[in-house]
């Protein structure tokens, strides 16, 4: 292939080798080498909507460190780095990206690898020299920007979580979907005719009516009283997938005019869930090979507002997720997956940073959201806190650094639901949260899930003192301390629902009684500081029907419409604070 032919290509994904392709060195060699010009192409292509990834035979940590050094790691998604066969790795990547093989360019300095990949997988392969020589200015679309990368990063988070679930418990797609908190948010189709039209032309596998409609046609359908037209945004605990589906039904004739969805939601049960509701509500039976039989009812998808196909005019909260900007306010959200979801639902326009739930070496990190640890971090260098190295703690926010935020929101779920422990060499007042307390009889799975391989069980028992859950008085004292440290910022503290359902926390405390006591203590502490606000979750979560499942063990996982209400309330609080 000549350079002029390369310029005419229109790839959606570029997969790079590292050694000999992004630089002329070898990672496991002591010989240093400067990066090749190909490294500079990664950021350029990303900014034009071309997604970049890496497939390389190397040690993953060394390779990622080198990509970080070159400032391109953030532009890479779903990298496949290891010592396996490249053919299999590229095949996995094609399955992940869900694009045609001829829309993928693989750049590799090894001609034998290039020949094999072209012959076996049908991808386009190029040498790094040809990439450096060719004019790539027409690759991608400057209007797309980094949106496609962000979308694939969301899918990569979901894929990692699924792979980890399978590794621990075996393949169980339904169990994973039930943990994913999938929700449909109705959006106004009249305000999104461009996106819906684009979706109709891009959707193939999940375009069950083979529809191709332009913006004018969509507008006419929405205005025609004979038809019910609905568009849907999809969100789950991993993020926001944007507008993913469009449905038009003619009730008088029991006919389906349009039913198409983005492949972003393939195999999530969303299409099947809506098809079931259309059958129940309008008597239209949708049959198509693309519909998946999960072997059970799709009970893991929820509407944002009701249990029937909603009217978007009745769902202003859901529309806000697509709606107007929020005046450029700067917000920090600290918590678990609850704050990840709130961040995904936050209206565009403001700057929202989130310190949410992360996973490191298979262990979920939740301890960072403890207000007790934040109070300690503000007065003690985190490097001197032994509890900061606990596998489930993660990076502890420092209240002294919050002065640039208009509002900081802290979910107190960890302090409400956990016991505590402290390292024997830490100051006596420093206690970290501990959701599950392990013992000599704990199973290997429990050790792997909650601790991983970062803390030796002997050290767990010998180096740490295990204590009770925070009392209302101790939690209020930590609130007062953080309030004094962050006196220039509005702080919003999220409490817990007060549901008398007979549930207990892992430490044995009755959830209802404990939540009532802690809510009262935090509410009183907030009342003593003009810049503190107590967010009473119990005003929204009034019964078990508001939980993601009535038997949710923590009582802190809510339906998506509840998160939408929380987000709207928080956005209103930001506006009120700025006015004041």
Buried (B, 14 or more C-beta within 10 A) or exposed (E): EEBEEBBEBEBBBBBBBBBBBBBBBEBEEEEEEEBBEBBEBBBBBBBBBBBBBBBBBBBEEEBBEBBEEBEBBEBBBBBBBBEEEBEEBBBBBBEBBEBEBEBBBBBBBBEEBBEBBBEEBEBBBBBBBBBBEBEBEEBBEEEBBBEBBEBBBBBBBBBEBBEBBBEEEEEEBBBBBBBBBBBBBBBBBBBBBEBBBBBBEEBEEBBBBEBEBBBEBBBEBBEEEEBBBBBBBBBBBBBBBBBBBBBBBBEEEEEBBBBBBBBBBBEBBBBBBBBBBBEEEBEBEBEEEBBBEBEEEBEBBBBBBEEEBBEBEEBEBBBBBBBEEBEEBBBBBBBBBBBBBBBBBBBEEBBBEBBBBBBEEBBBBBBBBBBBBBBBBBBBEBEEBBBBEBBBBBEBBBBEBBEEBBBBBBBBBBBBBBBBBBBEEBEEBBBBBBBBBBEEEBEEEEBBBBBBEEBEEEEBEEBBEBEEBBEBEBBBBBBBBBBEBBBEBBBBBBBBBBBEBEBEBBBEBBBBEBBBBBBBBBBEBBEEBEBBBBBBBBEBBEEBEBBBEEEBEBBBBBBBBBBBBBBBBBBEBBEEBEEE
